[in-house]
Structures are given as C-alpha cells and as structure tokens.
Amino acid sequence: MALTPQPAGSDVEPALDRRRFMRASGAVGLLASVAAAGGVAAQTSNAPHVVPQPFPPQPGDDRDTAAVVVETLLAWGATHVFGIVGDGINPIIEALRQRQDRIAFVGVRHEESAAFMATAFAKHTGRLGVCLATTGPGAAHTVNGLYDAKNDNAPVLVITGSTFHDLGGLHFMQGLDTVKLMEDVALFNETVSGPRHALLVVNRACRAALAGRGVSHLTIAKDVQAMKLGADKPSIENHGGRTSSSWLPALNAPAVEQLRAAADVLNAGQRVAILAGAGCLNARAELRRVADTLAAPVAKAYLGKALLADSDPLTTGGIGHLGTAPSG
C-alpha cells in the first residue's frame, strides 16, 4: 500500500507519520463513524421501523390462517420466501400465489438450500429472511441452514407445516414434533393454533428474529392453515389485543469517552494491526480508511470474512482454525 513520503534523513516510520491524523480532533469523529456504521442498527437499516399492525378481523372476514401469515410477512417488508411446495403447506403456497405481485416464492431443490438462501438474504440485506418447509422430513432438512443463521446472527423466520391438528403424537404419516426439533436453534418457537392466534404470534415471531438477530420458528398444522377467521372463536381472555405496531433496531454506539480511549490506543501503538468482525460489515469504507491511514493490516474474524476480499492488500486473511498463516 502507498505510504506518505518522509523527509530525507527522517527516522520516523512511515506508518507513524500517517498515524498523526489520529491525534487530531477528527480522530474521534472517524472512529464514531465506524462505530455507528458497524453497530446493530446498521444491519437492520433496510428493515421497517414502523410495521402496520395486520388488519383487525371484520365481521364476515373469510381470510384463513395462511392469508394472515403472508399478509403479516408483507407488513414486515418480506419480499421473498424460499422453499419447496408440499401438501403439508398447500394453503400457504396458495396464499403466496395470490400475492405473487408483492412477494416472490423461490422454489429450490432441497429444504436445506431454502434455509441457507434465507440466511444469505438476511446477511446481505439486514432484512428478514423467510423459508418455508412442509411437514416431517421437509422441516428437518432446514436445520443445517438455520444453524448457519443462528451462529452468524442472521434474522430468519422458518415456517413449517405439521400434520393435522388432531393427529399429533399418533405416528401419523410424516408426523414430527417440529417445536422440539427447533428448540436449540430457534430463539422464538411456537405452534400456531388458528388465524386469531396468527394475528398476534406471526408478528411476534418477525419481531423476535429481527431484534434478536436469530431464528424464529412457527409450525402450523395443514388444516389450521386453511381455517377461516370466522370459524375461530377467541378465548375469553383474547379481547382482540394487538402487539405493538412499532419496532426500532437497537442503537449500540459507544460513548465519546470510549472513542477517545480507542483513539489513544491507536496513537500509542507503534505497529497497529486490526482484528475486524461482524460489527464492521456495514462500515467497510470506514474500516478501509482507518487501515490505510494507519498502514495497519486487517485480520478478519470468522463473521467478518466478507469485509474484504482475501486478495485485498489491506487484509492478511481470516483467523482461527480455517484462517491464514499471516493472521494466525
């Protein structure tokens, strides 16, 4: 990388000369821009901040559970659903077909691919990734991709079908307890009991995935998916309550004193190296500016692999068991 030319006879290292900029008042501002860009808020910058509450049911409302689910996804800004068509999720597939001008169903060859694609979508956009799988083995196939979302803090909602609501636990064909299956991987994990329940719980699942930066799972029996709102009588404690219609991402920006302390550390260093992780994914430009100014090599943590190409002259590659020797 290009370094600032030094006066003849100077015994000051080039990197130290470039580091002088950190002593200026702008140093704190630069670090602040890195911190703000790389915070939790940035990864959800494309996500909706205010979500319209899904449509209270009206007299004669003939929407079914599947329609409530898809309309809630639309309210949260979902644009794609990845999955495979199966008879255990036919009503949801039909609800997606009826709204294909607003939300795309992306068919894949294997449910594992659907989960990985939803995870990749969430990682690269900061928005909610959604995948859909049918009952039994179809649901089980998603688990590998969902662990990728869990371990990389990607907001993903997985919706699975299940067998008829009154045949659970009876070894019915392709019957599987998907709630138990998802216990470890999902931070929100519920069975949808009907369309009125869906009005609340789907909204909650989307909120949990985005706020917790992880996996939410909902399973819905195939006959429940087709249940109409008019056929689902609310319990005596369900007064038509609605979850909050607003959602804001967390803002994790360090205090100015912490930024000044970080600038002091950089100023005091003789040969600075940077270890960058997922917190910098939305601060690539700022990271490059700091690294170039300090002539500091960037080693990448596992979740920061996408920060810089491995061929970039500013990076020494990844760390850890799967990393490079220069970063080891």
Protein Blocks (a to p, Z undefined) as FASTA:
>chain_A
ZZddddehiabdfklmmmmmmmpmklmmmmmmmmmmmmmklmmmmpcfbdcdehiadehi
abdfklmmmmmmmmnopabdcddddfklmmmmmmmmmmmmmoccdddfbfklmmmmmmmm
mmmnopacdddddehjlmmmmmmmmmmmmmnopacddddddddfklghklpghiacfklm
mmmmpmbdcddfbfklmmmmmmmmmmmmmmnopaddddddfklmmpcfklmccdfklgoi
acdfbdcdddddddfklmmmmmmmmmmpmbdcddddfklmmmmmmmmmmmmmnopacddd
fklmmmpcfklmkbgbjedjklcfklZZ
